[in-house]
Amino acid sequence: MPKLNIIGWRKGLLKISMTHVLREHLPLGLREAKDCVDNVLDGQVVSFSLDDLAQAEALAKSLEAVGAVVEIESGQDALRVSSSGEA
């Protein structure tokens, strides 16, 4: 079961858009999604366990498009810190 971590953000993060992305991809209410975004902006890592790698990659791509820095973990290894350009 892959785990997606939102580990930070790039300058120009679209806070409202990130809230919409979280609600679109995850079973979160508005308050929960807004709290997740606020936690990221406060410097906390926000993590979600997802059903499969394809779902995690789709969410990561959408989050990156609005300015989030994410990583996907599968088992013991981080597969990618894609937003920061590392592999």
GROMACS elastic network, one bead per residue, 0.5 to 0.9 nm:
[ bonds ]
;  ai    aj funct       b0    kb
    1    49     6  0.67251   500
    1    50     6  0.62198   500
    1    51     6  0.57977   500
    1    52     6  0.60422   500
    1    53     6  0.75915   500
    1    73     6  0.87697   500
    1    74     6  0.66188   500
    1    75     6  0.74963   500
    2    48     6  0.85729   500
    2    49     6  0.59865   500
    2    50     6  0.56588   500
    2    51     6  0.69462   500
    2    52     6  0.61417   500
    2    53     6  0.58518   500
    2    55     6  0.89664   500
    2    56     6  0.68445   500
    2    72     6  0.67500   500
    2    73     6  0.55802   500
    2    75     6  0.71147   500
    3    47     6  0.67199   500
    3    48     6  0.56005   500
    3    50     6  0.59980   500
    3    51     6  0.88995   500
    3    53     6  0.86102   500
    3    56     6  0.72903   500
    3    71     6  0.83214   500
    3    72     6  0.56956   500
    3    73     6  0.50503   500
    3    74     6  0.64345   500
    3    75     6  0.85625   500
    4    46     6  0.83069   500
    4    47     6  0.55847   500
    4    48     6  0.52519   500
    4    49     6  0.63774   500
    4    50     6  0.73655   500
    4    56     6  0.62126   500
    4    57     6  0.85292   500
    4    59     6  0.83473   500
    4    60     6  0.74165   500
    4    70     6  0.69364   500
    4    71     6  0.58566   500
    4    73     6  0.63256   500
    4    74     6  0.89020   500
    5    45     6  0.64394   500
    5    46     6  0.56317   500
    5    48     6  0.65001   500
    5    49     6  0.88338   500
    5    60     6  0.89369   500
    5    69     6  0.85154   500
    5    70     6  0.55110   500
    5    71     6  0.52571   500
    5    72     6  0.62650   500
    5    73     6  0.78075   500
    6     9     6  0.81070   500
    6    40     6  0.70279   500
    6    44     6  0.85167   500
    6    45     6  0.56375   500
    6    46     6  0.51572   500
    6    47     6  0.62657   500
    6    48     6  0.85863   500
    6    60     6  0.86044   500
    6    63     6  0.85207   500
    6    68     6  0.67113   500
    6    69     6  0.59086   500
    6    71     6  0.66294   500
    6    72     6  0.88952   500
    7    40     6  0.70704   500
    7    43     6  0.78286   500
    7    44     6  0.71399   500
    7    46     6  0.67911   500
    7    47     6  0.85130   500
    7    68     6  0.77599   500
    7    69     6  0.56595   500
    7    70     6  0.55249   500
    7    71     6  0.71819   500
    7    81     6  0.89346   500
    8    40     6  0.60296   500
    8    41     6  0.72972   500
    8    43     6  0.66980   500
    8    44     6  0.77734   500
    8    45     6  0.71160   500
    8    46     6  0.89685   500
    8    67     6  0.88108   500
    8    68     6  0.60069   500
    8    70     6  0.70663   500
    9    12     6  0.83119   500
    9    13     6  0.62629   500
    9    40     6  0.75627   500
    9    41     6  0.74929   500
    9    64     6  0.86275   500
    9    67     6  0.56090   500
    9    70     6  0.83411   500
    9    83     6  0.85302   500
   10    13     6  0.58736   500
   10    64     6  0.89668   500
   10    66     6  0.88895   500
   10    67     6  0.51715   500
   10    68     6  0.61891   500
   10    69     6  0.68164   500
   10    83     6  0.83332   500
   10    84     6  0.86254   500
   11    67     6  0.71971   500
   12    15     6  0.88257   500
   12    66     6  0.82259   500
   12    67     6  0.65848   500
   13    16     6  0.89832   500
   13    17     6  0.85985   500
   13    18     6  0.79596   500
   13    66     6  0.58397   500
   13    68     6  0.66383   500
   14    17     6  0.52928   500
   14    18     6  0.60600   500
   14    19     6  0.87133   500
   14    66     6  0.53467   500
   14    67     6  0.64604   500
   14    68     6  0.86547   500
   15    18     6  0.51085   500
   15    19     6  0.63392   500
   15    20     6  0.88122   500
   15    34     6  0.84281   500
   15    37     6  0.67578   500
   15    38     6  0.84954   500
   15    66     6  0.78997   500
   15    67     6  0.86835   500
   16    19     6  0.50980   500
   16    20     6  0.64114   500
   16    21     6  0.87739   500
   16    34     6  0.81960   500
   16    37     6  0.87052   500
   17    20     6  0.50121   500
   17    21     6  0.61813   500
   17    22     6  0.86836   500
   17    63     6  0.87769   500
   17    66     6  0.64677   500
   18    21     6  0.50041   500
   18    22     6  0.62215   500
   18    23     6  0.86354   500
   18    33     6  0.83572   500
   18    34     6  0.86144   500
   18    37     6  0.70124   500
   18    62     6  0.84041   500
   18    63     6  0.63835   500
   18    66     6  0.61265   500
   18    67     6  0.81029   500
   18    68     6  0.79137   500
   19    22     6  0.52740   500
   19    23     6  0.63242   500
   19    24     6  0.86320   500
   19    30     6  0.75135   500
   19    32     6  0.89995   500
   19    33     6  0.53115   500
   19    34     6  0.57352   500
   19    35     6  0.89343   500
   19    36     6  0.80834   500
   19    37     6  0.65685   500
   20    23     6  0.51535   500
   20    24     6  0.60190   500
   20    25     6  0.86843   500
   20    30     6  0.84279   500
   20    33     6  0.78688   500
   21    24     6  0.50264   500
   21    25     6  0.62074   500
   21    26     6  0.83196   500
   21    33     6  0.88831   500
   21    59     6  0.77015   500
   21    62     6  0.66254   500
   21    63     6  0.67192   500
   21    66     6  0.86317   500
   22    25     6  0.54012   500
   22    26     6  0.56545   500
   22    27     6  0.82458   500
   22    28     6  0.71255   500
   22    33     6  0.60573   500
   22    34     6  0.89450   500
   22    36     6  0.86631   500
   22    37     6  0.88994   500
   22    59     6  0.79184   500
   22    62     6  0.89678   500
   22    63     6  0.80225   500
   23    26     6  0.53343   500
   23    27     6  0.63907   500
   23    28     6  0.53387   500
   23    29     6  0.66784   500
   23    30     6  0.71020   500
   23    32     6  0.88260   500
   23    33     6  0.63719   500
   24    27     6  0.78337   500
   24    28     6  0.84286   500
   25    28     6  0.85753   500
   25    55     6  0.83166   500
   25    58     6  0.85158   500
   25    59     6  0.64312   500
   26    29     6  0.89633   500
   26    33     6  0.89946   500
   26    48     6  0.88804   500
   26    50     6  0.88858   500
   26    59     6  0.88079   500
   28    31     6  0.80118   500
   28    32     6  0.57704   500
   28    33     6  0.59243   500
   29    32     6  0.52758   500
   29    33     6  0.61886   500
   29    34     6  0.86035   500
   30    33     6  0.52384   500
   30    34     6  0.61131   500
   30    35     6  0.85456   500
   31    34     6  0.51492   500
   31    35     6  0.60671   500
   31    36     6  0.86409   500
   32    35     6  0.50854   500
   32    36     6  0.62604   500
   32    37     6  0.88062   500
   33    36     6  0.51018   500
   33    37     6  0.63982   500
   33    38     6  0.86999   500
   34    37     6  0.51539   500
   34    38     6  0.61625   500
   34    39     6  0.85741   500
   35    38     6  0.50207   500
   35    39     6  0.60566   500
   35    40     6  0.86474   500
   36    39     6  0.50838   500
   36    40     6  0.63356   500
   36    41     6  0.87277   500
   36    46     6  0.65866   500
   37    40     6  0.51489   500
   37    41     6  0.62931   500
   37    42     6  0.86524   500
   37    46     6  0.84872   500
   38    41     6  0.50228   500
   38    42     6  0.61486   500
   38    43     6  0.88106   500
   38    44     6  0.88578   500
   39    43     6  0.65254   500
   39    44     6  0.53833   500
   39    45     6  0.74568   500
   39    46     6  0.71338   500
   40    43     6  0.51892   500
   40    44     6  0.50355   500
   40    45     6  0.60845   500
   40    46     6  0.64643   500
   40    68     6  0.87547   500
   41    44     6  0.72852   500
   48    56     6  0.89037   500
   49    52     6  0.89481   500
   49    56     6  0.84394   500
   50    53     6  0.75515   500
   50    55     6  0.67705   500
   50    56     6  0.61808   500
   51    54     6  0.86412   500
   51    55     6  0.69214   500
   51    56     6  0.79487   500
   52    55     6  0.54843   500
   52    56     6  0.65014   500
   52    57     6  0.88591   500
   53    57     6  0.60773   500
   53    58     6  0.85566   500
   53    72     6  0.84671   500
   53    74     6  0.80116   500
   54    57     6  0.51176   500
   54    58     6  0.61497   500
   54    59     6  0.86463   500
   55    58     6  0.51654   500
   55    59     6  0.62539   500
   55    60     6  0.85536   500
   56    59     6  0.52187   500
   56    60     6  0.60412   500
   56    61     6  0.86103   500
   56    72     6  0.70242   500
   57    61     6  0.60824   500
   57    62     6  0.86207   500
   57    72     6  0.76803   500
   58    61     6  0.52146   500
   58    62     6  0.63457   500
   58    63     6  0.86783   500
   59    62     6  0.51663   500
   59    63     6  0.60868   500
   59    64     6  0.85121   500
   60    63     6  0.51036   500
   60    64     6  0.60001   500
   60    65     6  0.85608   500
   60    68     6  0.84298   500
   60    69     6  0.85402   500
   60    70     6  0.63536   500
   60    71     6  0.76711   500
   60    72     6  0.78453   500
   60    82     6  0.83091   500
   60    83     6  0.88551   500
   61    64     6  0.51621   500
   61    65     6  0.62751   500
   61    70     6  0.89921   500
   61    82     6  0.87800   500
   61    83     6  0.89588   500
   62    65     6  0.51785   500
   62    66     6  0.68755   500
   62    68     6  0.88808   500
   63    66     6  0.54402   500
   63    67     6  0.65080   500
   63    68     6  0.53266   500
   63    69     6  0.76851   500
   63    70     6  0.76436   500
   64    67     6  0.50436   500
   64    69     6  0.62190   500
   64    70     6  0.71668   500
   64    82     6  0.80309   500
   64    83     6  0.60187   500
   65    68     6  0.74263   500
   67    83     6  0.80446   500
   68    83     6  0.70445   500
   69    81     6  0.72285   500
   69    82     6  0.71394   500
   69    84     6  0.64234   500
   70    80     6  0.79645   500
   70    81     6  0.57620   500
   70    82     6  0.64201   500
   70    83     6  0.61638   500
   70    84     6  0.82264   500
   71    78     6  0.66456   500
   71    79     6  0.70359   500
   71    80     6  0.52127   500
   71    82     6  0.64578   500
   71    83     6  0.80728   500
   72    77     6  0.86429   500
   72    78     6  0.57138   500
   72    79     6  0.54834   500
   72    80     6  0.57200   500
   72    81     6  0.71129   500
   72    82     6  0.86497   500
   73    76     6  0.70285   500
   73    77     6  0.57095   500
   73    79     6  0.55582   500
   73    80     6  0.76108   500
   74    77     6  0.58329   500
   74    78     6  0.64283   500
   74    79     6  0.67299   500
   75    78     6  0.80873   500
   77    80     6  0.89600   500
   78    81     6  0.75546   500
   78    87     6  0.88788   500
   79    82     6  0.88800   500
   79    87     6  0.72177   500
   80    83     6  0.86658   500
   80    85     6  0.87789   500
   80    86     6  0.68564   500
   80    87     6  0.50327   500
   81    84     6  0.60585   500
   81    85     6  0.67358   500
   81    86     6  0.54253   500
   81    87     6  0.59715   500
   82    85     6  0.52980   500
   82    86     6  0.59948   500
   82    87     6  0.66469   500
   83    86     6  0.76604   500
   84    87     6  0.88468   500
